[in-house]
Amino acid sequence: MKKKIAVIGSGFSGLSAAAYASKAGHEVHLFEKNNDIGGRARHFKTENGYTFDMGPSWYWMPDIIESFFNDFGKKASDFYHLVPLDPQFEMVFSDGKMNIPQNYQEMKALFESTEPGAGKRLDEFMEDARYKYEVGMQDFVNKPCHSWFEFFSPKIAKSALKLDLLTNFQRFVRKYFKDPKLIVLMEFPVIFLGAAPKDIPALYSLMNYGGYKLGTWYPMGGFSKIIDAMKNVAESQGTHFYVNSNVQKINVRDKKVSSLTVNNQDIDFDAIIASSDYHHTESNLLPQELRNYDEDYWEKRVFAPSCLIFYLGFKERIPNLKHHTLFFENDLGLHTEEIYKDKKWPTKPLFYACCPSKTDESVAPESCENVFLLMPVAPGIEDSEEIRERYFMEMVLRLEKHTGASDLLLKIDYKRSYCVKDFKEDYNAYQGNAYGLANTLSQTAVLKPSLKNKKVKNLYYTGQLTVPGPGVPPSIISGKIAATEAIKN
């Protein structure tokens, strides 16, 4: 039976859900509160010629993104041109730097030169990570996670021990490597899963495979090209899009979805898929008795970081700066402790610089530079312009020291900051989080917030606060799972 389905929010999970539900023959309407599509992956253009991606900037796990387009008889290359980054990124340490090559054999040689025997151990690590990637990303993450029985397949049962769900990532990495630089290199990807390496299951070494082994890529024109492509796919399947459309209420009759209130107008629907912030959807759009979780539940969850971001245009090129640069001169353990345990602004922060104009001349005026600075911070902390500016000055000074550039403050052509308050305002993000719910063992699979409302028929949730978790590829998968559930019930 053909259903009329609403999707709330146009991030990766919302676009994915809309595309799959439309493909199945349903009438799908997607509502976005902001004035453009994309959620955290929106972009903006300045009057003086810069184009900034507002969120994601690492194109990893290209096969997962490709599979989305394949499901609709398309290829990513039908919409945008992917280029490999070489080096994939640069890491800056207190006593030197390390460029991570695109070529795996060159990466092995780098490991070997850093720590004798580490090249062979990298092979062993990546072979283990490859197995986890293939099982994890093809079987494990595609479950709706209503029950543990979903995982009682012969293949997953056989794989259980090799998936290392009960081993923490920190200990796992140290089985293979001793050099502090290599340890940091292998541990850094899991920061954005929302917890310290000691609290993340070793299963997530699959991220190292999906990144380092499959390579780091860049879609020419920026990440907004992926959003444009997914919107194109959804529209071609029949999805209707509405921007500046704030959903104010989910209306329920006889414990079934009946309508949405959008910009003070009630619109009837048979099913709703909420790609909006899970906590916001429940606490602001539903009456208390129809929520899956109360406020106490959310306060006890472990959330991924928020972040302080600066979008910067410079009126001349910056020498010695790569497309991706990680400034890890300070202690990773201390920074993660201050995010997840102490929940305060970092005393000795790490940060990340993205300079897409090194690869893509279209994102900045001629002879200018487009730079995105990002510092992970604890969600829910105080956020003021004074605090932002203090950390901005530190990041610029470290950028100058690394690149040898001088007087960068005098060369700024454009500047905009973004932090906790903005995540709350633009995305209704719980405590201003940037990356969703942490993938700790106690928040994995069935232990994540349920994809389905348990009290209201035909109400589903998708995105980084439910299964399978944060990140661009998992969010795309989340949308597909939610659409599948909404269609079959």
ABEGO torsion letter per residue (X at the ends): XBBBBBBBEABAAAAAAAAAAAAAGBBBBBBBABABBGEAABBBBBAAGBBBBABBABBBGAAAAAAAAAAAGBBAAAABBBBBBOBABBBBBAAEBBBBBABAAAAAAAAAAABBGAAAAAAAAAAAAAAAAAAAAAAAAABAGABAAAAABAAAAAAAAAAGAABBAAAAAAAABABAAAAAAAAAAAAAAGBBAAABBAAAAAAAAAAAAAEBBBBBGEAAAAAAAAAAAAAAAGBBBBBGBBBABBBBBGGBBABBBBGGBBBBBABBBBABBAAAAAAAABBAAABABBAAAAAABBBBBBBBBBBBBBABBBBGBBABBBBAABBAAAAAAAAAAAGBBBABBBBBBBBAAAABAAABBBGBBBBBBBBBBBBGBBBBAAAAAAAAAAAAAAAAAAAGBBGAAAABABBBBBBAAAAAAAAGBBGGBAAEBBBBAAABEAABBBABBAABBGBBBBEAABOAEBEAAAAAAAAAAAAAAAAAX
